[in-house]
Amino acid sequence: MSSLAEQTGVSTDDQLRALVARGFQFFDPRDDDGDVVAVVGVRAHDNVIDVVRLHGEDEAIASRLPLDADILAPKTVFWQRTGPAREVLSTLLALPDDQTPGLLGTPSHCR
């Protein structure tokens, strides 16, 4: 089964631009040699923080956390997806801002 991003031809770059338009701020932590270890995007809104980590085209993690969470080591995660970047970003972009899965009702695409 192909992802929405694959079906619509939306690129990872387009998805990242859409996240920036929603208020995500991105940074690229580096190792001791100066090599990028991931691209990380963070956006705080309402009572949550959305975080996405891209380690490559085939490895991404997106999470929705409580506003007071330690984003590097959260104790509570309301929602999370892992997998290829295009699929994870597509699912994150479809996640409604006004819902906290598990707390305010879980949308069908988060089950």
Secondary structure, DSSP 4 states (H G I P E B T S, - for coil): ---HHHHHT--HHHHHHHHHHTT-EEE--B-TTS-B--EEEEEEETTEEEEEEEEETTEEEEEEEETT--TTS-S--SEEEEE-HHHHHHHHHHS-TT--TTTS---GGG-
